[in-house]
Amino acid sequence: MFGFAVLVTTARERTIRSLRIITANSKRFGGVLLIGVGLWFLALAYWADFFAGLFPV
């Protein structure tokens, strides 16, 4: 029974460690993606009049 408890604890610790690494990378990538989307919206806002004349609705 003690061996099973140690096995479960070790597996849990390894899982948590790998999730922390993935979370840090996801946060970094998410920040870069958010900045990219913001810059894209700024570019669209800047060129809105040009595209409105080019593609009349």
ZIUR-V614316 format. One record per helix or strand. SS is the DSSP state (alpha for helix, beta for strand). FROM is the first residue (numbers start at 1). LEN is the number of residues. If there is no record, write none. Layout:
{{SS | FROM | LEN} {SS | FROM | LEN}}
//
This chain:
{{alpha | 2 | 45} {alpha | 48 | 7}}
//
